Amino acid sequence: MSLVEEAPGLLHSLHRLPTTRVSELLTRRLEPTVDGKYLHWDELRHRTPPEGMTVHEWWFTLKFARNSLLHRLPLTNAVGEPFRYGMPDHVLEGLHRVDQQASGQIAISEEVTNSQTRDRYIVSSLIEEAITSSQLEGASTTHRVAEEMLRSGRPARTRDERMIFNNYQAMNVVRQWNGPLTPDRVLQLHRVVTDGTLDDPAAAGRLQTPDDDRVHIATPDGEVVFEPPPAEQLPERLALMCSFANGQGVEGFLHPVVRAILLHFWLAHDHPFEDGNGRTARTLFYWSMRSQGYWLTEFLSISRILRQAPMQYARAFLFTERDEGDTTYFIAYQLGVILRAIDDLHTYLQRRMAEIRDSERFLHDAGLNHRQAALIRHALRHPDAEYTFKSHQRSHGVVYQSARNDLLDLERRGYVERRRIGRAFRFYPNPNLRDVERDHGEPHRTKR
């Protein structure tokens, strides 16, 4: 049984209806959505149609209304048929919200806009995205272990940890890019994403060739539901994708967020690499959003949202593939993911600001700098946390000596305790730290 049933094409639906019935249907008010949703045939066929219509007639009226909305893209399928996109009202509304909340001057917590603390939030969001994007592709490790690896700087011990480390590196690589996207940059990015994780190391940063086995998606009973374009098309398709990413290839105006979403879709559809296509596609989405002025994207993790419902993510691709290349399904889904990530960020920041206000009097009189105060706030939420000179240095983007001075001063004051593990020092929160905050007094020294 198919993961997604193929949607009847507009011409197919037209030919199966009597001419008189078509005329009757077209006199009705035609809408491209149902209750504000851009439903695929696979969803619509299970619903009760409007009175006096069959479900196939209902689908025909939707397809007819959508046809006038759709615009051609330079992306084509393997036989040269163009993909298209539409901008129904709920997509326009979502794009307006992203414009308001992810670019320009927006009202958001000073923790993000303050230069002293914003780097810590960027590091945390990059870590979150690196972990969850890799877990989407099968990396099996706990969030806590992966975060400890990235913050401490220790080498990856397993292939799964290496996937996460690579993803973190890739996110930092695209943050440094200036100028247009090029095929060489895409290959460089894939090389970073997959370094040390492929069965064939030579496949890192290399397009698949006609001699390679091309991946496909099949149902448990063997039905192929997706096959990427032939390998011999990949060099030309990659060059065309880069041109599109740089603002070319579409007549008229294409919203920047839609361009970023479609860049994500394009690379995932073409599947030019042996492995790591999804991670590379999501990293390119971040690059596109950031390069087009959506600075708040650096503080979001779309993969954390996608990981909560991976089948919906997969179906967003398949809806497009199985309805004449209509990418509106994928655009609408990914737009919803972006908006959820923005809402989650605002909720998190509101909670953080409440915690900060609760702890502010405690920290105000302690004479701590903003990095030390941030560590104590983290320790209050994570009493089993572990800190090192390197992890503190990475978290705040300071030189090693500043990180060392911060932690040794906190130890001297009794906020943290130091242990020697091998040749390195590790620091742990004072187990009475919560009592100290509540009493607003001096911390008590205890042995661990």
ABEGO torsion letter per residue (X at the ends): XBABBBBBBAAAAAAABBAAAAAAAAABBBBABBGGBBBBAAAAAABBBBBGBBAAAAAAAAAAAAAAABBBBABBBAAGBBBBBBBBAAAAAAAAAAAAAABEBBBBBAAAABAAAAAAAAAAAAAAAAAAAAAAAGBBBBAAAAAAAAAAGBBBABAAAAAAAAAAAAAAAAAABBEBBBAAAAAAAAAAAABGABABAAABGBBBBAABBBBBBBBAAGBBABBBBBAAAAAAAAAAAAAAAAGBGBBEBBBAAAAAAAAAAAAAAAGABABGAAAAAAAAAAAAAAAAGBAAAAABBAAAAAAABAAAAAAAAAAAAABGGBAAAAAAAAAAAAAAAAAAAAAAAAAAAAAAAAAAAAAAAAGBBAAAAAAAAAAAABAABBBBAAAAAAAAGBBAAAAAAAAAAAAAAGABBBBBBEABBBBBBBAAAAAAAAAGBBBBBBBX
